């Protein structure tokens, strides 16, 4: 798993096909996974650019992970304007039959920086 940035054009269809294919291999009900992925991807259209910035990686002979920032421009919902989207993504792999397989992928939007204290509970309500 080499560290590198990758630039390429992404489309909703391409992203859906890749995600659905990977998830269907891991699911007992691949059809349901494909339908759910397609429904989620339907909110995005006409993407212009994807970049993947590798933040961290680690691997043993049987288990590995990568943490990346995915950045792309796309139309969200019914908007005609392109929006810049940045996601923090963690992908976990394991080896099965001599090949790396995705066993978990989590992505969430990057939000603004918050101080560490922001996760602490505030004073008790009176």
N, C-alpha and C positions, 0 to 999 in steps of 0.2 A: 504494500500500500504506500505508494510514493506520494510525497507532498508536492502539490502543484495547483495552479489556478487553471481552470478550463473556461474558455469562452465559446459559446455557440448559440445559435438561434433556437428558441424553444417555442413550441406551440402547445395548445391545450391538448390536442389529440396525442402528440408525442408523449407529453407528461403523463397522460392517462394510460396510454398503452404500456409504458414502462412500469408505472406503479401497479397497474392491474396485473400485469404478467408476473411481477415479483411477488405480489401478495397472493395471487391465485395458487402459486406453487406451495405456499405455506398454509393455506386454509383448507379445511375440510369442505367448505362450501365456496369454491372459487367463483361461482356465478354471482353470489351475493356480494363478495368482495369487489368484483369488477363493476357491478351495478352501483355500489356505494361510492367507489372511486370516480366513476363517470359522473355521478350526481354532484360530487364535490368539485370536480374539475370544470363542470358546466358554468361555474361562477366566474371563470377566467377565460379571456379570449385574446387572440391576436398579439401574443407575446412577441417582444422584439429581441431580447437578449437575456441570456442566462450566464451567470458566472458562479463558480463554486470556489470558495476560499477555504482551504484546509486549515483548521485551527489546531487540531490535535489528532493523534492517532496512536494506537497501541495494538499489538497482536501477539498472541501466543500461537503455538501450532494448531490449536483448536478453536480459539475465540479471539475476536478482535472488535475494535470500534473505531469510528471516525467521527469527529465533530467538525462541521462545516458551516459556513454562512452562505446561503443561496441568495443571490440577488437577481431580480429580473424586473422587466417592465411589462405590464399587461393591462388590459381593460378589465376592471372588476365590476361584477354585476352588469347592469345595463349601461354603465357609463361609456361615453365615447372618448374620454380622456385617458391617456396612459398614466398608470400609477406605478411608482417604484415600490417594490415589495422586497423586504429582506427577512429571511427566516433563519433562525438558529436550528440546525438539524443535527441530531445524533442518530447514527445508524450502527446497529450491533450485528455482527456476522458470526457464524460458526461454520466449521467445515462439516460437510455431509458428502459421503461418497467421493472424497478427494477434491471437492469444489467448495468455494466460499458461498454461503447462502445468507441472505438477509433474514434475521429472526425478529428484529424490531427496528422501527424507524419512528422517531418523534420529531416534530417540527413545531415551532411557535414563532410568532412575530417578534422581532426585536423591538423593545420599547426603550424609552429614554433611560439614561443612567439614574439610579436611585441610590441614596446612601444605604449602607448596610443596616442602619437602625430602622429603616422603613419596614423591615419584616418583623420587628418586635411589637408586641401588643402595646397599645396606648394605655393611659391611666384608666382605671376602672370607672365606669359611669356611676355617677352619684345616685 
